[in-house]
Amino acid sequence: MRNWLKYWPGLRQHSPFALCVAALLVLPACTGLNQAAINSLQAAYQGPNRNFEAVPRNPAYQYMQVEVPGAASLTVLGYQYPNLQVWYAAKGEVVRLQGNRLLDTTGLNVNLANVQYTAGEQAQQTSMKFDVPELGLFNVRATLQLQPTEPPKSNLAKMASATKGLYWYSETFIGSKPLPAALEGLPPAIYGFAQALPEGINASQLPTAVYGKQCLAPTYCLEWHRQ
């Protein structure tokens, strides 16, 4: 497992939060950022168990737990644009979400890059174009179909729905053209919403999900839980 994210894609957007977090290892303090938020993130890495639930939270910030095979991180919302969120962790991890979908990843064993989402031909469909450099895949095109599904069985999904039951939906790859062989058997993305989605809702206008899971390879998925 490599260092989860080698560099800071969010710095391309000149985030003061990102610059501040990046300086933590070399500066004793950082102006413009409530130190309590950083302390809460650093506390998540004290000890081998990484008990994120026991980490004190600053109510001024939004948190999200992220897991990939063999690694987990607590992140804080550092920058937000319309339909774009950039989440940061104390050790340099970054996750960028466009709505509920992964926009890009860097430093993982398998990464998504150059991702583009556009409205599909039908309301509950989304067109996706993406690269998976580690698999030698570029300009992959696919159509996603939104539909109700069963909840995933992961611990993070169970935790996300523990206090209040969630409504589960998947985005399944459809179409006459199959995915490349390296992505054969790729599981669908899964999202958990606090409320049931209206029938026929436009897939480009989904509310914010509590939980999400998106696979970058058939056996390599990224999960997140907004807390």
Secondary structure, DSSP 8 states (H G I E B T S, - for coil): ---S-SS-GGGGGT-HHHHHHHTTTT-S--TTS-HHHHHHHHHTTSSSS--GGGS---TTS-EEEEEETTEEEEEEEEEEETTEEEEE-TTS-EEEEETTEEEE--SSSS--EEEEEEE-SSTTEEEEEEEEGGGTEEEEEEEEEEEE-----SHHHHHHTTSS--EEEEEEEESSS---GGGTT---EEEEESS---TT--GGG----SEEEEEEETTEEEEEEE-
